Amino acid sequence: MKPASARLRPGDVVAFLGPSLPAEEARRLAPCRVLPPARAGDLLAVLPARPLAIALVDGLFDTVPSVWPREVLAALDAGVAVFGGGSMGALRAAELAAHGVVGVGRVFAWYRDGVIDDDGEVALLHGRAEDGFRPFTLPLVQVRAALEDARASGEIGPAAARGVLSAAGAIPYTHRTWPAVLARTRVGPAERARLAERLPRAPDVKRADAEACLLAAAAFARARRQGAPPPPRPAAGPPPAHLRRARLARAATLLPGGAEVPSSEVLAALARRPDARRLAADGLRRAALAALARSMGLAAGEEETAEAERAWLRRAGVRPAGRAAFLAACGLDDGAARRLCEDLALEARLLGMAERAVPDGPSWEEGLALAARLGGAWLEEAQRLAAPRASPRRRARTRRRSP
């Protein structure tokens, strides 16, 4: 058998980068799709495109909601590996390492090992995208890294290092620079000059971690191309309402011709259709039944979920080879599609046990009669059955004329 190619496709790795590593340098390291620093919902947006790995490095906070831990888990649930390092990615990786997020680099190790625990250690002020996210201020982790290196080489003692770190920590991240830090440090002029010569020249710890994070994600994606399995699904339970709604609003709808439409725009167009109320009522009934089933302690198994998906795709006329494209055109990643099919399986199971599911519950025949009366099928069948009985004399005349 011919071995699978390890060559990466452009969308196999998605990297969220900003001040830690310029986009063009990231693309020189590994083929990847570079997106700006992540904010809440940005990971959900890329999942329908089915990347193999995400390198989460830079993320926004303070001015906008930051990346939710649950959306990182949603990526894993969709079969997309997540690597975190350098900045926001290091924070999320340390929080979610037990769920399968892979942390990379020195900053991640500091958070993981409890050396630091303040989210603000990675914060810095930077420019906008058109400025290349150029950093304007100094993150505290860079001060920490520079001091650690200087101590390791014997260029600074423990007391002086503590003094510099304390001075840096007392300055808000929006104003922290090497000149500001050294101006606050209680040392003599000669020592201050020596530190000013040494510390700002220390290697950029966030950049080094960002490069390592991207390379780790690319290595994993290459392994996937050669047949390695996807990451294990996290044991996180059904997604909460805020995540479901964010996914509905942020996930992209990808059409076979390559066009990409925000799912929020598709949803708005659906709401303007004449049959929007009927569509919503049908969907709500299904979702409510699945939620009721879960509240009763029912859970859909792997096989009945898979069968629900197969039945759905058959009804839609989708062949197995077209599954991924069809789901992407519905704005669904693999995790969201599986949740949808779990709902279908739970709905079917609850309907099958409706007579026992609630006190004095309805029978299958009662359900059939209710739907038939509301939809007109009852009257249609009654008229069809009555038609032969309406003319017994005509039937008798017909028999007498027969040879």
SULCORCOR-V625139 format. One record per pair of residues at least 24 apart in sequence whose C-alpha atoms are under 7 Angstrom apart, sorted by the first residue. I is the first residue (numbers start at 1). J is the second residue. Records with the same first field share a line. If there is no record, write none. Layout:
BEGIN
I = J  J
END
This chain:
BEGIN
4 = 225  226
5 = 225  226
6 = 222  223  225  226
7 = 222
8 = 222
11 = 51
12 = 51  52  53  221
13 = 51  52  53  54  217  218  221
14 = 51  53  54  55
15 = 54  55  56
16 = 55  56  57  58
17 = 57  58
18 = 58  133
19 = 126  133  134  135
20 = 58  206  207  210
21 = 207  210
22 = 132
30 = 215  218
38 = 67
39 = 64  65  66  67
40 = 65  66  67  68
41 = 67  246  250
43 = 71  72
44 = 71  247  250  251
45 = 250  251  252
46 = 251  252
47 = 75  333
48 = 251  252  328  331  332  333
49 = 328
50 = 333
51 = 80
52 = 80  81  221
53 = 80  81  82  217  221
54 = 81  82  83  217
55 = 82  83  84  213  214  217
56 = 83  84  85  89
57 = 84  85  86  87  88  89  210
58 = 87  88  89
59 = 88
73 = 234
74 = 335
76 = 231  233  234
77 = 233  234  335
78 = 333  334  335
79 = 230  231  233
80 = 230  231
81 = 231
83 = 213  217
84 = 213
85 = 209  210  213
86 = 206  207  209  210
87 = 122  206
99 = 234
100 = 234
104 = 209  212  213
105 = 209  212
106 = 209
123 = 173
124 = 173  174
125 = 173  174
137 = 173  174  175  176  177
138 = 173  176  177
139 = 173
140 = 168  169
142 = 204  205
145 = 205
146 = 199  202
251 = 331
252 = 331
253 = 328  329  330  331
254 = 328  329  331
255 = 329
256 = 325
263 = 331
286 = 347
287 = 343
289 = 347
290 = 343  346  347
293 = 346  350
299 = 346
300 = 342  345  346
304 = 345
305 = 341  342  345
308 = 341  344  345
309 = 341
END
